[in-house]
Amino acid sequence: MMSVSDNINRLYNKTDTSRATSELSDTLDTMNQRQANTDTLLKQLRDSKKTAIKAVSDYRIEMEKFLKKLEEASIKEIEDKYQTLESQILAERQRYEDSIDELKNLKQLIAQASGNIAQRFVCSKLAEKKSTTLRDDEMERKSLKHAEVKFVPSEQLKSSIEKMKNLGETSAISSRTYNLYKVTKIRDMKVGLKEDTSEDNCWIHGSCIIDDTVIFTDFTNNKLKRFDISSSSLIDYCDVPRPLGVCRVGEREVAVACGDSRVHFVSIHNKLSLLRSIQMNHWCYGIAYSNDKLYITDEDESLYMYDMSGNILKTVTSDNSGQPIFECSNHITFNDKKDRLFVGDVKKGLVCFNAECDYIETVTDSDVRPYGVCTDGYGNVIVANFRLQTIVQCSRDGQKCDIIVNKTRGKPESVSIHHGLRKMFVGYNWSDTVEVYNLTWKSD
């Protein structure tokens, strides 16, 4: 029987020790580098906190300036209305003063003519006539009975401020822009319902993630459909005419761009229900939301920016040189920082703008010809290429990183990702199923 020491001597190999030491050194270097990276991240995070707090303070100062302007406008309006009423009252006072002077003069003339009967008679008649005229004028004239300048505060402004929980949107962003996705599993989610009215299959034009649910727009069946992500079961649906794009616009609401040239707002609280609509003068296809503004495409050559009441703020069709930007403007999304807006153009590529709809560039990579676009919450933009039948991962600024799916089942129209669960939903035309891709990082 061999002893433990004999076994050790037999198994011992200097090469093994050298390799183990080298691996330990490499691993130690990697850990040191990653620790240094976390120090850099902590500094970046702390600096961003200071910047964000200063941005809040700057915005509050900006709002104070805005309120000061409103205050000055209200005071000017009070002054203007005061001057108008004061002028009326002063004019009326002057008229009474002039009448009093005339009556006093006539009274004095009568007193002075006490020894002259003829003159006294004439003065008396003049006095009677004047008194009658003044009394008649007063009977016909509507005298001011009340004079006041009053200010009633705007309940709409007060109510809007009271409803606000803070001064804007706050987001905590952790991005892994150097990590690439890989697919670990694919399955189908059935989205056809027995309540569907179309003889054709579903046509899933758009989708968006709401917490742990996913909402699809079914164009052929005129429905908005909400499913639980974990169980893939239907939660509820509501009727919306010709729905195309969809995006979240608040805690309890989504906006749906529709082929009836309207944007319909739908409650997502408890049960899906149509709230209100805004009529546009163009076809509405893709839709995105940020800072109380709606961004809408028309599946043609334009991008529009609206306020939430439907007032158009900007229309974009050409670049600074006057050249057309789009051939077919499709779905639309913001990156995680909300500083860059992406519009898919199936013919031209991924078109990039800033938040004010100023054109930046078009990513013309041959692998990027999207209909569907979305952000994943990690700093990446995902595009669904309709004709190429691929799903591509792009960076925060829209540059191609990698092809996630080389061949989808059909021609994808929409894509959305639940960043926490790392599930990607791809919708197609004329299909009762949506493909669900389980994702992981290639470096995991």
Steps between C-alpha positions, in 0.01 A plus 500: 500500500638841396523773761358846456850641464576244226185605311593864530848434370356301210242763407718804561605677185692828485326592176161473671618731776636750251174496302293541816715790614468665159123455502480644850702802389280552196186467709642736760579755228144465367351547845723801566396651170132439571539648846660808341208510256254502790692790655465684170130415491451623857666831413288524186188424702582753773582768244175426316309537828647848550418587139144368536440694824637816337269436204205485742611828661553665160158383387341636818668837431375485142147429627529790746593727210202365310270562799650850531404566138148375570487721808611804299244422228222470761603829668506674160152366427381631840656840425339513154155415631546741791593782262192429286263511798677798656468696173126426490451610861710815458309593184171453686629701795603784264155501344340537843748771590415694184125463568542619859692807381221583251229461766693716746540773237128495420418515870731799540344676199151458651622649828664792323179574300285538810421865416438439132182300440562444129857382553391284794233341279749419225750353749231292665391353166861420413544333836185289457603393151849408613373305800251311281772419244739372765230291671396348163860424415547326833183297447632374165862459606610176667725615778775278640384333821811295572868534408757237586801327347511138610752219444394133504794254502516238222360177640631317193858604574462426870339162430773405250775583750323318782476186286875502433713280722828666399649747252567246224604150408774327697665186372782284631697375203745213509617407155699206373579638158796264455290187560323332214183296512463137408180297470457210742144394421218577256131435550168616358242713679148460367337841452191400299172517695163341450359855521701606193276619218731481199496195275875550456767435759622764741727778379720608791629840395626629834574407859622646828596370844289614797653372825476118470251505213530555127244686289453422130317696231296267277422697183272250326283442808495863619616402847753587766597176678679466832679180608678390816866444413569215743198287411438631144131513591258768382420758768251711304442688175307800372378614161711768330451582131791397275777510766862521387756643744463512880702661781461575869417863585451481876457270795154391389476583132625407154469687171413309183579630150225387266421470133190717545738799531442524872691440820287315755586509870426178688491444875717211621368522857310184595340444159595637159250772405492777241524845663521766227630565150687767305431549130803554276515605136725211401535123532641404841742207510788501751472685831728593791464722808735717707455808721134560413563475126387244244719401206310343207594362158271459199664199324595743226741794500429686826557508874271717718535638853179589690404617845258284697201705382573423136659833407774445246840631614722384215495312169821346367539388140846612386853548631693830521587481131135456403531133406212266598582302815249216466358269242290297743495624862396210725523424871672739737675487840728695733825364636534446875639852559209659309753713312472324165188406304509217246266449206507180300498543123477167319660653191761742640606366841486619860436876504626691807374826652543686827204552736404820314470307172817652355648258247836347598577215259377187327668168581528347154652163592367239256395282796282777647174554309242504779125510532493431873731675749523497880744563784595228747568713809871412500613762249430298186259559213341193340376505141277254316589488130185426299649392168823352634307303764763568765516658846804723555649650817622861467680730741348796684590725206355258245812331364477127420649269764388149407227293336294332775274293273622405153166377369163572652196289420345771286543870424507672841302821546545564872745424777510567875717377788431453870846592629459336842376165369707530181215390280461635149162506322491508119170561320412416141239573238230242433593279796313392812826448689776724629849360537650525849879486527676434830824699505823498695830682465770334292748581778284330770 
